[in-house]
Amino acid sequence: MKTKIYFLENSSSFSFADLDSPHIAGSEKTLINIANELSKNENLTIKVFNQYNKFSVQNNLLWSNLKNIDPSDKPDYLIAMSDANLLRLVNCKKKFLWSHSVQTVEKFIRKKQLIPFIMNKPILLLEGEYHYKTRSFLTSFFGKRILPIAVDDDFINSNVDHNFVPKPKAIFTTRSDRNLIFLLECWEKIKKKSPEAKLFINPPHNLSKDDKKNGIFLRNRGNKSELIKDLLDSRLMLNPGHKGEVFCLAAEEARELCLPIITMGYGSLYERVKHNETGFICKNKDEFINLTVNILNNDDIYLDLKKKLLLKRNSRSYKDVANDFLKILNES
């Protein structure tokens, strides 16, 4: 008899066919990737229910709307994505809550998570050490496990030219509320020391006259293949980090494509970057500026970091994530 695993998600309408869409957020990519990988296992039946209004099947994976849940069906494992209220929709003995954000006790209560959490007694799935440390005892009372995620296979399978030296182009591909202001303040000084340098950031953002003068541009936020091309054409990623970042998929995508990352290490960024191997974790703003300038202006420094990054390619895929996920389920 096959093991049945259900995932419940309530943020928007998407399915496994939307992995390459520019409108898919990191948490949604995570759900698509883990469901797709698990569905390759012939001993499993995977069902995902969210706001998707169609009925789609691929391998051992069914994707449908939350309204189509059969109340008489009893899966072996139930995983709610982010929202503890979803746990009440299915009768299951082994329940998990997969968190994608930092949640204080106050926010947990305000989002009406506490009562369904206590009633359903789920084990928390968290995406890294920082995420684990910031999760309070009250909101993880029934146990918590670390399950680091990974990038899409398309990043892993992309060809990286070992000897290619991009122009002095920096890129920032995360949300603008994740310390973009700090980055723009630094960039004004970086530009003076590296006059040919350009910085590409994600929309939406209103570029001022000074921004344009300082060589700051808005990326065309296209599909995944366009993102990969933009990353491969860049010399480094600038990502200060943010206290709300529990994994930072953008940084992991950059690392996989061998972009050095300059960061302040805020939030989980200290986990994504190994100092002097995959980039630099800076102690202050001046260090952030100077190390960025060094990589933009010096091909040898860039190529040395690139060689180190090439050795770390394909260190974790969703096959590894799925194997670790199943171990957590089996040990619960």
C-alpha positions as CSV (number, residue, x, y, z in Angstrom):
1,M,0.0,0.0,0.0
2,K,1.3,3.4,-0.9
3,T,2.1,6.0,1.7
4,K,-0.1,9.1,1.3
5,I,1.3,12.5,1.9
6,Y,-1.0,15.6,1.6
7,F,0.2,19.2,1.3
8,L,-2.2,22.1,2.0
9,E,-1.5,25.7,1.0
10,N,-3.8,28.7,0.9
11,S,-1.8,31.7,-0.5
12,S,-2.7,31.7,-4.2
13,S,-3.6,29.7,-7.3
14,F,-0.7,27.8,-8.8
15,S,0.3,24.2,-9.7
16,F,3.3,22.2,-10.6
17,A,3.1,23.7,-14.1
18,D,4.0,27.1,-12.8
19,L,7.5,26.5,-11.6
20,D,9.1,28.8,-14.2
21,S,6.7,31.7,-13.7
22,P,8.2,35.0,-12.5
23,H,5.1,35.4,-10.2
24,I,5.9,32.3,-8.1
25,A,7.4,33.2,-4.6
26,G,10.1,31.2,-2.9
27,S,7.7,29.3,-0.6
28,E,5.6,28.3,-3.6
29,K,8.7,27.1,-5.5
30,T,9.5,25.0,-2.5
31,L,6.1,23.3,-2.5
32,I,6.2,22.6,-6.3
33,N,9.8,21.2,-6.1
34,I,9.2,19.0,-3.1
35,A,5.9,17.7,-4.5
36,N,7.4,17.0,-7.9
37,E,10.4,15.2,-6.4
38,L,8.3,13.0,-4.1
39,S,6.0,12.1,-6.9
40,K,8.9,10.2,-8.6
41,N,8.7,7.7,-5.8
42,E,6.4,4.9,-6.8
43,N,5.7,4.0,-3.2
44,L,4.1,7.4,-2.5
45,T,0.9,9.2,-3.4
46,I,1.2,12.9,-3.2
47,K,-1.7,15.3,-3.2
48,V,-1.5,19.1,-3.1
49,F,-4.5,21.3,-2.3
50,N,-4.5,25.0,-2.6
51,Q,-6.4,27.8,-4.5
52,Y,-5.8,26.1,-7.9
53,N,-9.1,25.8,-9.7
54,K,-8.3,22.9,-11.9
55,F,-7.6,19.2,-11.4
56,S,-4.1,18.1,-12.6
57,V,-2.2,14.8,-12.3
58,Q,1.4,14.0,-13.0
59,N,3.2,10.8,-12.0
60,N,1.9,10.1,-8.4
61,L,1.0,13.7,-7.9
62,L,-2.5,15.2,-7.8
63,W,-3.0,18.9,-7.6
64,S,-6.4,20.4,-6.9
65,N,-8.4,22.9,-4.9
66,L,-8.9,22.9,-1.2
67,K,-12.6,22.5,-1.7
68,N,-12.0,19.1,-3.3
69,I,-10.5,17.5,-0.2
70,D,-12.4,14.3,0.6
71,P,-13.2,14.5,4.3
72,S,-13.3,10.7,4.6
73,D,-9.8,10.3,3.2
74,K,-7.0,9.8,5.8
75,P,-3.5,10.4,4.6
76,D,-0.5,9.0,6.5
77,Y,1.1,12.5,6.7
78,L,-0.4,16.0,6.5
79,I,1.8,19.1,5.9
80,A,0.3,22.5,6.1
81,M,2.3,25.3,4.4
82,S,2.6,28.3,6.7
83,D,-1.0,28.3,8.0
84,A,-1.9,26.1,11.1
85,N,-5.6,26.7,10.3
86,L,-5.3,24.3,7.4
87,L,-4.5,21.4,9.7
88,R,-8.1,21.1,10.7
89,L,-9.2,20.3,7.2
90,V,-7.9,16.7,7.1
91,N,-8.1,13.9,9.6
92,C,-4.5,12.7,10.1
93,K,-2.5,11.4,13.1
94,K,0.9,12.8,11.9
95,K,0.7,16.6,11.2
96,F,3.4,19.0,10.3
97,L,3.5,22.8,9.9
98,W,6.1,24.0,7.3
99,S,7.1,27.5,8.2
100,H,8.6,30.0,5.7
101,S,9.0,33.0,7.9
102,V,10.1,34.4,11.2
103,Q,7.0,34.5,13.5
104,T,7.0,36.1,16.9
105,V,4.5,34.9,19.5
106,E,2.6,38.2,19.0
107,K,2.4,37.6,15.3
108,F,1.5,34.0,15.7
109,I,-1.5,35.0,17.9
110,R,-2.5,37.9,15.7
111,K,-2.6,35.6,12.6
112,K,-4.9,33.3,14.6
113,Q,-2.4,30.4,14.5
114,L,-2.1,29.6,18.2
115,I,-5.4,27.8,18.8
116,P,-5.2,25.5,15.7
117,F,-1.6,24.9,16.5
118,I,-2.4,23.7,20.0
119,M,-5.4,21.6,18.8
120,N,-3.5,19.9,16.0
121,K,-0.1,19.4,17.7
122,P,2.1,19.7,14.5
123,I,5.8,19.3,14.3
124,L,7.5,22.4,12.8
125,L,9.6,22.2,9.7
126,L,12.1,25.0,9.6
127,E,14.6,25.9,6.8
128,G,17.9,26.5,8.7
129,E,19.7,27.3,11.9
130,Y,18.7,30.9,12.0
131,H,15.0,29.9,11.5
132,Y,15.4,27.2,14.2
133,K,16.9,29.7,16.7
134,T,14.3,32.4,16.2
135,R,11.3,30.0,16.6
136,S,10.1,30.4,20.2
137,F,9.3,27.4,22.5
138,L,5.6,28.4,22.6
139,T,5.2,28.3,18.8
140,S,7.2,25.0,18.4
141,F,6.0,23.2,21.5
142,F,5.4,19.8,19.8
143,G,8.9,19.7,18.2
144,K,10.8,21.3,15.4
145,R,13.1,19.9,12.7
146,I,15.5,21.6,10.2
147,L,14.9,20.9,6.5
148,P,17.1,23.1,4.3
149,I,15.7,23.6,0.9
150,A,17.5,23.9,-2.5
151,V,17.4,25.6,-5.9
152,D,15.5,24.3,-8.9
153,D,17.3,21.8,-11.1
154,D,17.5,24.3,-13.9
155,F,20.1,26.3,-11.8
156,I,22.1,23.1,-11.1
157,N,22.1,22.0,-14.7
158,S,23.0,25.4,-16.2
159,N,26.4,25.6,-17.8
160,V,28.9,27.9,-16.1
161,D,31.9,29.0,-18.1
162,H,34.9,28.6,-15.9
163,N,36.9,31.3,-17.5
164,F,34.3,33.9,-18.3
165,V,34.8,37.2,-16.6
166,P,31.6,39.3,-16.7
167,K,31.6,43.1,-16.9
168,P,31.5,45.0,-13.5
169,K,27.8,44.3,-13.1
170,A,26.2,43.6,-9.6
171,I,22.8,42.2,-9.1
172,F,20.2,42.2,-6.3
173,T,17.3,39.7,-7.0
174,T,15.4,39.7,-3.7
175,R,12.6,41.9,-2.5
176,S,13.1,45.7,-2.1
177,D,12.1,45.6,1.5
178,R,15.1,43.4,2.3
179,N,17.6,46.2,3.0
180,L,17.7,47.6,-0.5
181,I,18.0,51.1,1.0
182,F,21.2,50.0,2.8
183,L,22.5,48.7,-0.5
184,L,21.7,51.9,-2.5
185,E,23.5,54.0,0.2
186,C,26.6,51.8,-0.2
187,W,26.3,51.8,-4.0
188,E,26.8,55.6,-4.2
189,K,30.3,55.2,-2.7
190,I,31.0,51.9,-4.7
191,K,30.2,53.7,-8.0
192,K,32.8,56.4,-7.2
193,K,35.5,53.8,-6.8
194,S,34.3,51.6,-9.7
195,P,33.0,54.1,-12.3
196,E,32.1,51.5,-14.9
197,A,30.0,49.4,-12.5
198,K,26.3,48.9,-12.9
199,L,23.7,47.6,-10.4
200,F,20.6,45.8,-11.4
201,I,17.7,45.4,-8.9
202,N,14.3,43.9,-9.0
203,P,11.1,45.9,-9.7
204,P,9.0,47.5,-8.4
205,H,11.2,50.4,-7.4
206,N,11.1,54.1,-8.4
207,L,14.5,55.0,-9.7
208,S,15.5,58.6,-8.8
209,K,17.6,60.8,-11.0
210,D,20.6,60.1,-8.7
211,D,19.9,56.3,-9.0
212,K,20.1,56.5,-12.8
213,K,23.2,58.7,-12.6
214,N,24.8,56.1,-10.4
215,G,24.3,53.3,-12.9
216,I,21.3,51.6,-11.2
217,F,18.8,49.8,-13.5
218,L,15.6,47.8,-13.0
219,R,15.8,44.2,-14.2
220,N,13.2,42.9,-16.5
221,R,11.6,40.4,-14.2
222,G,11.0,37.7,-16.7
223,N,10.8,33.9,-16.3
224,K,13.3,31.6,-14.8
225,S,15.5,31.3,-17.9
226,E,15.9,35.1,-18.0
227,L,16.8,35.2,-14.3
228,I,19.5,32.5,-14.9
229,K,20.9,34.5,-17.8
230,D,21.0,37.7,-15.7
231,L,22.8,35.9,-12.9
232,L,25.3,34.4,-15.3
233,D,26.0,37.8,-16.9
234,S,26.7,39.3,-13.5
235,R,30.0,39.5,-11.6
236,L,28.6,39.4,-8.1
237,M,25.4,39.5,-6.0
238,L,25.0,42.2,-3.4
239,N,22.6,41.1,-0.6
240,P,22.9,42.6,2.8
241,G,20.4,40.1,4.2
242,H,17.4,40.8,6.4
243,K,16.1,39.6,9.8
244,G,13.0,38.2,8.0
245,E,15.0,36.0,5.6
246,V,14.9,32.4,6.9
247,F,16.7,30.8,3.9
248,C,17.2,33.4,1.1
249,L,16.7,31.3,-2.1
250,A,18.0,34.2,-4.2
251,A,21.4,33.9,-2.6
252,E,21.4,30.1,-3.0
253,E,20.6,30.6,-6.7
254,A,23.5,33.0,-7.1
255,R,25.9,30.6,-5.3
256,E,24.9,27.7,-7.6
257,L,25.7,29.8,-10.6
258,C,29.0,30.8,-9.1
259,L,28.4,34.5,-8.2
260,P,30.3,35.7,-5.2
261,I,28.0,37.2,-2.6
262,I,28.7,40.2,-0.5
263,T,26.5,40.3,2.6
264,M,26.2,41.7,6.1
265,G,25.1,38.3,7.2
266,Y,21.7,39.5,8.5
267,G,19.1,36.9,9.0
268,S,20.0,33.6,7.4
269,L,22.6,35.1,5.0
270,Y,25.4,34.0,7.3
271,E,24.3,30.4,6.4
272,R,24.2,31.0,2.7
273,V,27.7,32.5,2.5
274,K,31.0,31.0,3.5
275,H,33.4,33.8,4.2
276,N,36.3,34.0,1.6
277,E,34.9,30.9,-0.2
278,T,31.6,31.8,-1.7
279,G,31.8,35.5,-0.9
280,F,32.3,37.8,2.1
281,I,30.4,38.4,5.3
282,C,31.1,42.0,6.2
283,K,31.4,43.6,9.6
284,N,30.4,47.1,8.6
285,K,29.3,49.3,5.8
286,D,32.9,50.3,4.8
287,E,33.9,46.7,4.5
288,F,30.8,46.0,2.4
289,I,31.8,48.8,0.0
290,N,35.5,48.0,-0.2
291,L,35.1,44.3,-0.8
292,T,32.5,45.0,-3.5
293,V,34.9,47.3,-5.2
294,N,37.7,44.8,-5.1
295,I,35.6,42.2,-6.9
296,L,34.2,44.6,-9.4
297,N,37.7,46.1,-10.3
298,N,40.0,43.1,-10.0
299,D,39.5,40.1,-12.3
300,D,41.9,37.9,-10.3
301,I,40.0,38.3,-7.1
302,Y,36.8,37.5,-9.0
303,L,38.3,34.4,-10.7
304,D,39.7,33.1,-7.4
305,L,36.3,33.2,-5.8
306,K,34.7,31.6,-8.9
307,K,37.1,28.6,-8.7
308,K,36.0,28.0,-5.1
309,L,32.4,28.4,-6.0
310,L,32.7,25.9,-8.9
311,L,33.8,23.2,-6.3
312,K,30.6,23.7,-4.4
313,R,28.2,23.4,-7.3
314,N,25.4,20.7,-7.0
315,S,26.0,20.3,-3.3
316,R,22.3,20.0,-2.6
317,S,19.3,19.3,-4.9
318,Y,15.6,18.6,-4.3
319,K,16.5,14.9,-4.4
320,D,18.4,15.5,-1.2
321,V,15.6,17.6,0.3
322,A,13.1,14.9,-0.5
323,N,15.2,12.2,1.2
324,D,15.7,14.3,4.3
325,F,12.0,15.1,4.3
326,L,11.1,11.4,4.3
327,K,13.5,10.7,7.1
328,I,11.8,13.4,9.2
329,L,8.4,11.9,8.5
330,N,9.6,8.3,9.3
331,E,11.2,9.4,12.6
332,S,8.1,11.3,13.8
